[in-house]
Amino acid sequence: MTRVTVVARAARRRRAVAVVVALLVAALPAAATAGAGLLRTQPTAATPAPRDLLASIRASDTVPHSGLVEARAAVGLPDLPRLGRVARLLGGTTRARVWWGSPTRWRVDRLTATGEHGLYAAGRAVAAWDYEDAELRFVVGEPQVRLPRVDDLLPPQAARRLVGGVGPADTVEAVGRSCVAGRATAGVRVVPADPAGTLGRVDVWVDEATGLPLRLDVLDRAGQVSLTTRFLDVSLGPPDPDDLAVPEAPGAEREVTSTPDLAAAVADRSAFPLPRSLAGLPASTPPAAGTQQYGDGLARLVLLPLPGHLTRDIYRGARDAGGQELDVPGGRVVLLRRGVVSAAVVRQPLVDHEHGFLLAGLVTPQTLETAARDLLADPPRRRDRS
């Protein structure tokens, strides 16, 4: 039996604290990871022009391929209650098998010791198949904010998101040739110029024949590796159509939704028109109710309004995980930094209730503190929906 619904209220509350990482998908990239040492290279005069490599990365979503990916993740997310699989996805080593036909036809299986967890893209919908729990869930459309998924850890997807934020002031340089998964690759390095950001440098290793990113390394400003995701093996060419078919899964529980998680549902129902700028960063899209991004480069943050009961849960979780509490005129703030990721939870006590905001992104805690002070100095007024 199929039931069409948005996520039930009880389910939203069970995953309340998971929105701490939900915003990271919208704020580049979906996950920050750590692990193996950096690739050693031998620069040569024949290395392709770095800006040409960036262009090939941007166009690589049309390159059909299949292969095995390993992403070593150590975001250092706090052990917040009910974070579930998101914490495990971003806090350890993930292996995934990918079959990529096109941006609207692909499959990614997260490999585990106990079962199969697959994602299948079919047009405007993404189907999530959980073998262990016998659940098949269809998410229609792409919400502006959602929780990280395993496909966000793949080198092509993560590299395309990062390259999309490269601006004219950022340094882009070639770093030579190497070999990844048996393929000849050319390397390109991006050094962000914005001091408000936490990224120190980004290295992408691109298949010379197709432009497909095969490895991505991200370092913070202290020189520590925060992301390593790479293909262990890769095959170029269209995958077998049978590998892309969504399982029929007879007897499985089925669900169809347009808001796959708490963050998407909260953003969809928000009654707050959001500021045009925060911490000196302009809104990257016209301000409106829901979530909002600020900044147009690699130093980008995202803002999500939260109702009072979620604000209290998330605030306590961030504080108990070692976040720094601040007394700010108009409310209270807790700041949390894990690798290249920073988050801030803002509490705004009101006369008859409490409201809050969640900020997150690849920006310094100082930038988030300034954004939080801006919010409390001139808080958004609730939109009249009568």
C-alpha positions, 0 to 999 in steps of 0.5 A, spaced: 500 500 500 502 506 498 501 513 502 502 520 499 504 524 505 509 529 508 513 527 513 508 526 520 509 531 525 512 526 530 517 524 525 519 531 525 520 531 532 524 525 533 529 528 528 529 535 531 536 535 532 538 532 525 537 539 522 544 541 525 547 538 519 541 539 514 543 546 512 550 543 510 547 540 503 545 547 501 551 551 503 557 547 500 558 541 500 554 536 503 559 533 507 566 534 510 570 528 511 577 526 513 582 520 512 587 518 507 593 523 505 594 527 499 595 525 493 602 526 490 603 528 484 608 530 478 607 537 475 608 537 468 608 543 463 603 539 459 598 539 464 591 542 462 589 549 463 586 550 470 580 554 468 579 549 463 579 543 468 574 547 472 569 548 466 570 540 465 568 539 472 562 543 471 560 539 465 561 532 468 554 531 470 553 528 463 559 523 463 556 516 464 560 511 469 559 506 474 564 504 480 566 504 487 567 510 491 570 510 498 569 517 502 573 517 509 568 522 513 570 525 520 566 532 520 566 531 528 559 531 529 556 531 536 553 525 538 546 529 538 540 524 540 536 522 534 541 524 529 541 516 526 544 515 520 546 522 518 551 522 524 554 515 521 554 517 514 558 523 516 563 521 521 566 515 518 568 511 512 563 510 507 563 505 501 558 506 495 557 503 488 555 508 483 551 507 476 550 514 473 547 514 466 545 522 467 543 527 472 536 524 472 537 517 471 542 514 476 543 509 482 548 509 488 548 503 493 551 505 500 555 498 502 554 495 509 555 489 512 548 488 514 544 490 508 542 494 502 541 501 502 540 504 495 538 511 492 535 511 485 533 517 481 528 516 476 526 523 473 523 528 478 523 523 483 528 519 488 527 512 491 530 510 497 530 503 498 532 500 505 532 492 504 533 491 512 527 495 514 523 493 507 521 500 506 521 504 499 520 511 499 519 516 493 521 523 494 518 528 489 522 534 487 528 537 490 527 541 496 532 547 497 534 544 504 535 537 506 539 532 510 545 529 507 545 523 502 550 518 500 550 521 493 553 527 496 559 524 498 561 522 491 567 525 488 563 528 482 557 531 486 562 534 491 566 537 486 561 540 482 558 543 488 565 546 490 567 548 483 560 552 482 562 557 488 569 559 485 569 566 484 574 571 480 578 572 486 580 565 488 586 562 486 586 557 481 592 553 479 594 546 476 597 541 480 600 536 475 598 529 473 597 523 477 593 516 476 586 515 480 582 508 479 587 506 473 585 513 469 590 518 467 588 525 471 590 532 471 589 536 478 586 543 479 587 546 486 583 552 488 585 556 494 579 561 496 580 568 497 575 570 502 577 570 509 570 569 512 571 562 510 574 555 513 576 552 506 584 552 506 584 549 499 581 544 494 584 539 490 580 535 484 583 530 480 579 530 473 579 524 468 583 527 462 579 523 457 572 525 460 573 531 465 569 526 470 572 528 477 575 522 480 578 524 487 577 530 491 581 533 497 579 539 502 583 542 507 582 547 512 586 553 513 590 550 518 592 545 513 588 539 516 585 534 511 577 535 512 575 531 506 577 525 502 573 522 497 575 518 491 574 512 486 577 505 487 575 503 481 571 506 475 568 504 468 566 509 463 560 508 459 553 508 460 551 503 465 546 497 464 539 499 464 537 494 469 542 496 474 538 503 474 531 500 475 527 501 482 526 495 485 519 492 485 520 490 492 513 486 493 510 487 500 515 493 502 512 499 506 511 505 500 511 512 501 511 518 497 513 525 499 515 532 497 519 534 504 523 528 505 526 530 512 524 535 518 529 541 515 525 541 508 518 541 512 520 547 516 523 551 511 516 550 506 512 552 512 516 558 515 512 564 516 518 569 516 521 573 511 528 573 512 534 579 512 537 581 505 544 580 508 547 577 514 555 578 517 556 583 510 554 577 506 548 578 501 542 574 500 544 569 494 537 569 492 531 574 493 529 574 501 523 570 502 520 565 507 523 559 508 531 558 508 536 563 505 543 562 503 548 568 504 554 569 500 556 567 493 562 564 493 566 558 497 564 562 504 557 561 504 552 560 510 545 558 510 539 560 515 533 556 517 528 559 522 526 554 527 519 554 532 521 554 539 520 547 541 525 545 536 530 551 538 530 548 545 532 541 543 537 543 538 540 549 542 541 544 548 544 538 544 549 543 541 551 546 548 552 539 551 556 537 545 561 543 547 558 549 543 560 556 546 554 559 549 554 567 548 549 572 551 547 577 546 543 583 546 536 580 545 537 573 546 542 567 546 547 564 541 551 557 542 557 556 536 559 550 534 565 548 530 567 541 527 573 542 522 571 546 516 563 546 518 561 551 523 554 552 526 550 557 530 543 556 534 540 562 536 534 563 541 530 569 541 525 569 547 519 573 546 513 575 551 509 569 550 513 564 546 520 563 544 523 563 537 530 561 534 534 560 528 539 555 525 545 558 521 551 553 518 556 553 513 563 553 511 564 560 514 568 561 521 565 561 528 566 569 528 562 570 521 556 566 524 557 570 531 556 576 527 550 573 523 547 571 529 548 578 532 545 581 526 539 577 527 537 579 534 539 586 533 533 586 527 529 580 528 525 578 522 517 579 523 512 574 522 509 574 516 501 575 516 498 569 513 491 571 514 
